[in-house]
């Protein structure tokens, strides 16, 4: 009796080498920087020299590509911001460096930022959840800095202040992207003062009608 042929299986990870994946992400970066948030999957595949089915073979689907791009670009941004947060300097110096790093990176990568924050988050709930989790983790880290370095004794106040500050910087950055005529230095200066004021509880001296807290 003739033996049955053994089925041949493709090698594990065939067509999904890390180098090839990086090359596709490089191509996606180029297309997004060129075309902005409307960059198409067909254009990305063409830039990478592959077909859309092969593109999806590497990332599962369009959502998989979104998440890979978010991890590639948002993780380094968060790491840089964390580095500034944990630097051993004064609150104002640390805040200014953190705010400057964040605003500089989103302005310098505007099309990519819009692609991830507007298009990807609207089309893919998992990408939206991943990015939201990154922001929340940053708020948690800032709360830890407030407790440990700045001696904010009340842990609830530390949490509220930290998450409020992170949201404020993110919202101000979104506004600034729509108003490129405003100098970066002015935005960094004002945001730094706002963040320091929120953390220390001090109002600006020039605020009209300000009343001393009882």
Secondary structure, 3 states (H helix, E strand, C coil): CCCCCCCCCCCCCCCCCHHHHHHHHHHHHHHHHHHHHHCCHHHHHHHHCCCHHHHHHHHCCHHHHHHHHHHHHHHHHHHHHHHHHCCCCCHHHHHHHHHHHHHHHHHHCHHHHHHHHHHHHHHCHHHHHHHHHHHHHHHHHHHHHHHHCCCCCCHHHHHHHHHHHHHHHHHHHHHHHCCCCCCHHHHHHHHHHHHHHHHHCCCCCCCCCCCCCC
